[in-house]
Every structure is written in structure tokens, then in C-alpha cells.
Amino acid sequence: MRLAVIISTFNSPDWLEKVLWGYSRQTLPDFRIVIADDGSDEATRERIDQMREHLGRPLDHQWHHSPTYARQTILNRCLAEVDADYIVMTDGDCIPMPDFLEVHARHARPGRFLSGGYCKLSMEASRQISRDDILSGRCFEVDWLRRHGPLVAKSRRKLRWPSFAAGVADRLTTTRATWNNMNSSGWLSDLRAVNGYDERMLYGGSDRELGERLVNSGLRAFQVRHRALVIHLDHSRGYADEKSAAFNRCVRDHVAAHKVVRTPFGIEPFADPLTELFQARLAKSGLSPD
């Protein structure tokens, strides 16, 4: 199985470097890295070029010019061009545990996609983590993290559980398994079959919408949120707004109501008779993706 991890980023080279150090010490020996760059400036390109020699594996930097948020567009380009069988999707602010990719690969099965988990860090801890902390594994230790900032109880439990207990927790959790961009995986053929991400979607929920179409296509969402872990570096979220959330909710309601499988606004545009119904609903609500 040829595995690729797609890492989305935008103007956060310091965080992205920490993440790439995490991928330099994965227990899975064979994988490639694709950076989905939503229009970052030259500093990100320079940092990626500096990191190439340390990774010891293929790294593809996919970039597009975009004056506004358009992450779904660059992610679709990556899905269209990547040479792989299986895709792990994550963000440029999520440092992977050493066995992160190995866990995803071990649980990959036809007919399902995987939903992983995260431990959110404070800004203090996020800034303090160094290359050596990542390579030594210190940054995944609860005691080290607590010395550098607050850490919520559920994150402490995730980091401390042995693998057998994490598996039990995944079977017992009441949290629904969903496709989330910071930590999910699936077969490339399945992602292409639903036409990838809906490029109309704004910030907030675009990844969930993709997962809902995957489920509509007949796939099952499988929970690995306690076994496949990343630690999530803190950052501001000034790009979130109520209008974006309302528009995305309208798209997701349409997907749910009509059991949509293949978006007409994805990797390959095509004519969809339900689009007119959706556009009529948007006009009535006063919402627009523009």
C-alpha cells in the first residue's frame, strides 16, 4: 500500500517545521509527504526547502495563489495529482505521535475511513516545543507538557493510555467518528469517487461535509481517536465568522437531505440537477459563498 500524508498549511512556517520534524521519526518506514499550501508567502517555501534534506523521503510542495481562504481547492489539487493508494489528512499545526502513520496504515480497510484524535496544547507549550523535544519524544509526555502550560484531563488520558486501553476507549466512546482535516485517513479511490472537497465551502465544516458524503456513498467511519494521535499547536482563528458557518451549514443540510455523494464543485466539475435546488435555497436565505 502506497501511503501519502497531505499536510495543509498557510503562513505558519514555525509550526509547520515542528510538524515535519514529527514526520522525520515515524515508525512507518515508507510514505511520502505532500504539503497543501493555501497561498503562503515565500517564508513557508524557504522553510520547506530547508527541511527536505532532514526528512529522507519524497516531499511535494503544492502551492496556489489565493487572496482568500481556498484550502479545499489546493487539497483537491493534491488529491488529483498525488501518487498513492491511501491518504492520511492532517494540518500543519499537528505534530504526529511516532506511531501515527503506522496506526492509520494498520487499521486501513476497504469500505471505511478512519477518524483520529488530537490533544490541544496551550500557546505556552506550543512555543516551547523544540526540534530536540520532538525527536526525543519529550513533547508527548504529560509531565513535560504540564510543566509548560495547562493540559486538559482528556488530553492527559489520551497520552497516557497504553495501546490496548486506547483501543477499548475507541470502541466505548460516544463521540461520533467523522472526517476531520487534522487527523483522518481513507483510500484515494474513495475520496476521488465523491469528487473530493466541495470548493464552495468556507472555514468550518468543510472536512465534515466530505465525510458525510463518504458515508452517503456507503463507507463506514471507524474510530481511532485514542490510538492515532497528534498534538495540536495553538493558534488564533480570526478567519472564522458567522456568515461562513451559516453558508457551510446550508451546504451540509443539502447533502444530508438529498443524500449527496458526489459534489459538483470538487476535483472534476459536472452537471448535477440538485444544484438548482441548492442555489434556490441559498438565494432564499440570502447566503452566498462570495
C-alpha positions as CSV (number, residue, x, y, z in Angstrom):
1,M,0.0,0.0,0.0
2,R,1.5,3.3,-1.1
3,L,0.7,5.9,1.6
4,A,0.8,9.7,1.4
5,V,0.2,12.2,4.1
6,I,-1.3,15.5,3.0
7,I,-0.5,18.4,5.3
8,S,-2.4,21.7,4.8
9,T,-0.8,25.0,5.8
10,F,-1.0,28.7,5.5
11,N,1.7,31.2,6.6
12,S,2.8,29.2,9.7
13,P,6.4,28.1,8.9
14,D,7.5,27.7,12.5
15,W,4.5,25.4,13.3
16,L,5.0,23.5,10.0
17,E,8.7,22.9,10.8
18,K,7.7,21.3,14.1
19,V,5.2,19.1,12.3
20,L,7.7,18.0,9.7
21,W,10.2,17.0,12.5
22,G,7.4,14.8,13.8
23,Y,7.3,13.0,10.4
24,S,11.0,12.6,10.4
25,R,10.7,10.0,13.2
26,Q,7.7,7.9,12.2
27,T,7.8,4.2,12.8
28,L,6.2,3.5,9.4
29,P,9.2,3.3,7.0
30,D,7.6,4.0,3.6
31,F,5.4,7.1,2.9
32,R,5.5,10.4,1.0
33,I,4.6,13.9,2.2
34,V,2.5,16.4,0.3
35,I,2.2,20.0,1.5
36,A,-1.1,21.6,0.5
37,D,-0.2,25.3,0.7
38,D,-3.2,27.7,0.5
39,G,-1.1,30.7,-0.8
40,S,1.6,31.2,1.9
41,D,4.4,33.7,1.3
42,E,8.0,32.9,0.5
43,A,8.9,32.2,4.1
44,T,7.0,28.9,4.0
45,R,8.6,27.8,0.8
46,E,12.1,28.5,2.2
47,R,11.4,26.6,5.4
48,I,10.1,23.6,3.4
49,D,13.2,23.6,1.2
50,Q,15.4,23.7,4.4
51,M,13.6,20.7,5.8
52,R,13.8,18.5,2.7
53,E,17.3,17.2,3.5
54,H,16.3,16.1,7.0
55,L,13.2,14.1,6.1
56,G,14.8,11.4,3.9
57,R,11.7,10.8,1.8
58,P,9.7,12.5,-1.0
59,L,8.2,15.9,-0.2
60,D,5.9,17.6,-2.7
61,H,5.0,21.2,-2.1
62,Q,1.7,22.1,-3.8
63,W,1.0,25.9,-3.8
64,H,-1.5,28.1,-5.3
65,H,-2.1,31.9,-5.3
66,S,-5.2,32.7,-3.4
67,P,-6.1,36.1,-1.9
68,T,-8.8,34.5,0.3
69,Y,-9.3,31.2,2.1
70,A,-9.4,28.4,-0.5
71,R,-8.0,25.4,1.3
72,Q,-10.4,23.0,-0.4
73,T,-9.1,24.0,-3.8
74,I,-5.5,23.2,-3.0
75,L,-6.5,20.0,-1.2
76,N,-8.4,18.8,-4.3
77,R,-5.3,19.5,-6.5
78,C,-3.3,17.3,-4.2
79,L,-5.9,14.6,-4.4
80,A,-5.9,14.8,-8.2
81,E,-2.1,14.6,-8.6
82,V,-0.8,12.5,-5.7
83,D,0.7,9.1,-6.5
84,A,-0.6,6.9,-3.6
85,D,-3.3,4.4,-2.7
86,Y,-4.1,5.6,0.8
87,I,-4.3,9.2,2.1
88,V,-3.7,10.5,5.7
89,M,-5.0,14.0,6.0
90,T,-3.7,16.4,8.6
91,D,-2.8,20.1,9.3
92,G,0.4,22.0,9.6
93,D,-0.1,22.6,13.3
94,C,-0.5,19.0,14.3
95,I,2.7,17.1,15.4
96,P,2.2,13.4,15.0
97,M,3.0,10.7,17.6
98,P,5.8,8.4,16.4
99,D,3.4,5.6,15.5
100,F,0.8,7.9,14.0
101,L,1.1,6.8,10.4
102,E,1.7,3.1,11.4
103,V,-1.7,3.1,13.3
104,H,-3.5,4.6,10.3
105,A,-1.9,2.0,8.0
106,R,-2.7,-0.9,10.3
107,H,-6.4,-0.1,10.5
108,A,-6.9,0.8,6.9
109,R,-9.6,-1.5,5.4
110,P,-11.8,-1.4,2.3
111,G,-15.2,0.1,2.9
112,R,-14.3,2.5,5.7
113,F,-12.3,5.7,6.6
114,L,-10.6,6.4,9.9
115,S,-11.2,9.3,12.3
116,G,-8.2,10.1,14.5
117,G,-7.8,12.3,17.6
118,Y,-5.8,15.2,19.0
119,C,-4.6,16.7,22.2
120,K,-4.8,20.5,22.2
121,L,-1.9,22.4,23.7
122,S,-1.6,25.8,25.2
123,M,0.2,28.6,23.4
124,E,2.9,28.4,26.0
125,A,3.6,24.8,25.4
126,S,3.3,25.2,21.6
127,R,6.0,27.9,21.6
128,Q,8.3,25.9,23.9
129,I,8.4,22.7,21.8
130,S,11.8,22.4,20.1
131,R,13.3,20.1,17.5
132,D,15.0,18.1,20.3
133,D,11.8,17.8,22.2
134,I,10.1,16.3,19.2
135,L,13.0,14.0,18.2
136,S,13.4,12.8,21.8
137,G,9.6,12.3,22.3
138,R,9.6,14.6,25.4
139,C,6.8,16.8,23.8
140,F,4.4,13.8,24.0
141,E,5.0,13.2,27.7
142,V,2.2,14.5,30.0
143,D,4.6,15.7,32.7
144,W,6.7,17.7,30.3
145,L,3.6,19.3,28.7
146,R,2.1,20.2,32.1
147,R,5.3,22.0,33.1
148,H,5.0,24.2,30.1
149,G,1.3,25.1,30.2
150,P,-2.2,23.8,31.1
151,L,-3.3,20.4,29.6
152,V,-7.0,19.3,29.9
153,A,-7.8,16.0,31.6
154,K,-9.0,14.2,28.4
155,S,-5.7,15.0,26.6
156,R,-3.7,13.7,29.6
157,R,-5.7,10.4,29.4
158,K,-5.1,10.0,25.7
159,L,-1.4,10.5,26.0
160,R,-1.0,8.1,29.0
161,W,-3.2,5.2,27.9
162,P,-1.4,2.1,26.6
163,S,-2.4,0.8,23.2
164,F,-4.8,-1.9,24.4
165,A,-6.6,0.6,26.7
166,A,-6.8,3.2,23.8
167,G,-8.4,0.5,21.6
168,V,-11.1,-0.2,24.3
169,A,-11.7,3.6,24.6
170,D,-12.2,3.8,20.9
171,R,-14.9,1.1,21.0
172,L,-16.7,2.6,24.0
173,T,-16.6,6.3,23.2
174,T,-19.8,8.0,22.4
175,T,-18.1,10.6,20.2
176,R,-19.1,10.1,16.6
177,A,-16.4,9.2,14.1
178,T,-16.1,12.0,11.5
179,W,-13.8,13.1,8.7
180,N,-11.7,15.9,10.1
181,N,-8.8,17.5,8.4
182,M,-6.4,17.4,11.3
183,N,-6.5,13.6,11.6
184,S,-8.3,11.3,9.2
185,S,-7.5,8.8,6.5
186,G,-9.0,6.9,3.6
187,W,-8.5,5.3,0.3
188,L,-7.7,7.7,-2.5
189,S,-10.1,5.9,-4.8
190,D,-13.0,6.6,-2.3
191,L,-12.0,10.3,-2.0
192,R,-11.9,10.7,-5.8
193,A,-15.2,8.8,-6.2
194,V,-17.1,11.5,-4.2
195,N,-15.1,14.2,-6.1
196,G,-13.0,15.4,-3.2
197,Y,-13.8,18.5,-1.2
198,D,-16.6,21.0,-2.0
199,E,-14.7,24.1,-3.1
200,R,-17.5,26.4,-2.2
201,M,-17.1,25.6,1.4
202,L,-15.6,28.3,3.7
203,Y,-13.8,27.8,7.0
204,G,-15.6,25.5,9.4
205,G,-17.1,22.1,8.5
206,S,-15.7,21.6,5.0
207,D,-14.0,18.4,6.2
208,R,-17.1,17.1,8.0
209,E,-19.1,17.7,4.8
210,L,-16.7,15.4,2.8
211,G,-17.0,12.7,5.5
212,E,-20.8,12.9,5.3
213,R,-20.7,12.3,1.5
214,L,-18.3,9.4,2.1
215,V,-20.9,7.9,4.4
216,N,-23.6,8.6,1.9
217,S,-21.5,6.6,-0.6
218,G,-21.7,3.5,1.6
219,L,-18.5,3.9,3.7
220,R,-18.3,3.4,7.4
221,A,-16.5,5.9,9.7
222,F,-14.1,4.0,12.0
223,Q,-12.9,5.5,15.3
224,V,-9.2,5.6,16.2
225,R,-9.3,8.9,18.1
226,H,-7.4,7.4,21.1
227,R,-4.9,5.4,19.0
228,A,-3.9,7.7,16.2
229,L,-2.9,10.9,18.0
230,V,-1.5,14.3,17.1
231,I,-0.7,17.2,19.5
232,H,-2.3,20.3,18.2
233,L,-0.4,23.5,18.4
234,D,-2.3,26.6,19.4
235,H,-3.2,29.4,17.0
236,S,-5.6,32.3,16.5
237,R,-8.8,31.8,14.5
238,G,-9.5,35.2,13.2
239,Y,-10.8,33.8,9.9
240,A,-13.9,32.2,11.4
241,D,-17.2,34.2,11.1
242,E,-20.9,33.6,11.4
243,K,-21.6,34.0,7.7
244,S,-19.1,31.3,6.8
245,A,-20.6,29.0,9.4
246,A,-24.2,29.6,8.1
247,F,-23.2,29.0,4.5
248,N,-21.4,25.8,5.3
249,R,-24.4,24.6,7.4
250,C,-26.6,25.2,4.4
251,V,-24.3,23.0,2.2
252,R,-24.3,20.3,4.8
253,D,-28.0,20.3,5.2
254,H,-28.4,19.9,1.5
255,V,-26.0,17.0,1.5
256,A,-28.0,15.3,4.3
257,A,-31.4,16.0,2.8
258,H,-30.6,14.7,-0.6
259,K,-28.0,12.0,0.3
260,V,-25.5,13.7,-1.9
261,V,-22.4,11.5,-2.7
262,R,-20.5,13.4,-5.4
263,T,-20.1,17.2,-5.1
264,P,-20.5,19.2,-8.4
265,F,-17.9,21.6,-7.0
266,G,-14.9,19.3,-6.5
267,I,-12.0,17.8,-8.3
268,E,-14.0,17.3,-11.5
269,P,-17.0,19.7,-12.1
270,F,-20.1,18.1,-13.6
271,A,-23.8,18.9,-14.0
272,D,-26.0,18.0,-11.0
273,P,-29.8,18.5,-11.2
274,L,-29.9,19.1,-7.4
275,T,-27.6,22.1,-7.8
276,E,-30.5,24.3,-8.9
277,L,-32.5,23.3,-5.8
278,F,-29.5,24.2,-3.6
279,Q,-28.9,27.6,-5.3
280,A,-32.6,28.4,-4.9
281,R,-32.3,27.7,-1.2
282,L,-29.2,29.9,-0.9
283,A,-31.0,32.8,-2.7
284,K,-33.9,32.5,-0.3
285,S,-31.7,32.5,2.7
286,G,-29.6,35.5,1.5
287,L,-26.3,33.5,1.8
288,S,-23.6,33.3,-0.8
289,P,-20.1,31.8,-0.9
290,D,-18.7,35.2,-2.3
